[in-house]
C-alpha cells in the first residue's frame, strides 16, 4: 500500500508543478511593461478561479494520502483516535 501512496504522491507532485507552471503563465500574460496590468488580469479571471479550485483539490488529495499513509504505517494509533 505504501508504494501506491508514494506513487500517488508523485502524481500530485507533478500536478503541483503543472499548476505552478500555469500560474506563472497567467502571471506573465498579465504583465505590461513589467508591471501587473489590471485589465489583463481581469481577462484571466476564469483561469485564476480554475487554478484556485485545482489548488484546493490538490490539498485535499494530499490530506487523504497523508491519512492513508498514517493508517498504513500506524493502524493501531489511528484506530484509537
N, C-alpha and C positions, 0 to 999 in steps of 0.2 A: 504493500500500500504506500509506503514511504516513497518508493520510486515513482509511482503515479502522481503523488503530491508534488514531488520535485519537478516532474515533467510539466505539470500544470503551472507551477510557479515560473518555470522557464518560459512558458507561453505568455503568462501575464507580464513577465519582464519585457518580452518582445512587444507586447501590446502597449505597455507603458512607453517604450521608445517610439513607437509609431504615433502615439498620442502626443508626445513631446514634439516630434517632428512636425505634426500637423499644427500644433500651437505656434511653433516657430514660423511656419509658412504663413499662417494667418497674421502673425505679428509683422512679418516682413512686408506682407501685402498691404498693410495699413500705414506704412511709413511714407511720408512725403518730405523730401529734403532732410531725411534723417530723424524726423520727428513724427510721433504718432498723430495721425490725422483722424479727427472725429467722424468726418463723413465717410472715409474709407472704412473705419471701424464699424460704423452703422451698417455698411453693406455686408459685413461679416457676422452679423448677429446670429444667424442660423448656425453657422459653423461654430461659433463660440458656445452657443447653447448645447449643441451636439457634443462638443468636447467636454463640457461640464458633466453631461449625462454619462459619457464614457468614463470620465474620471471617477464618478460615483460608483458605477458598475464595477470598475476595476478594484476599487477599495473594498466593495462588498465581497467580491470574489476572493481577495486576499484574506479577508476576515474569515470566510468559510474555510479556506485552505489552512489558515492558522489553527482554527479549531480542529479540523480533521487531523492535522499533524499532532496536536496536543492529545487527542483521543487515541491516536495510533501509538504514540510514544509512552503515554501515561494513562492507560484506560482506568486504572483504579482511582487515581486522583480525580479524574473528571467525573466518574460515577458518584463520588462523594459530594461533589459540588451541588 
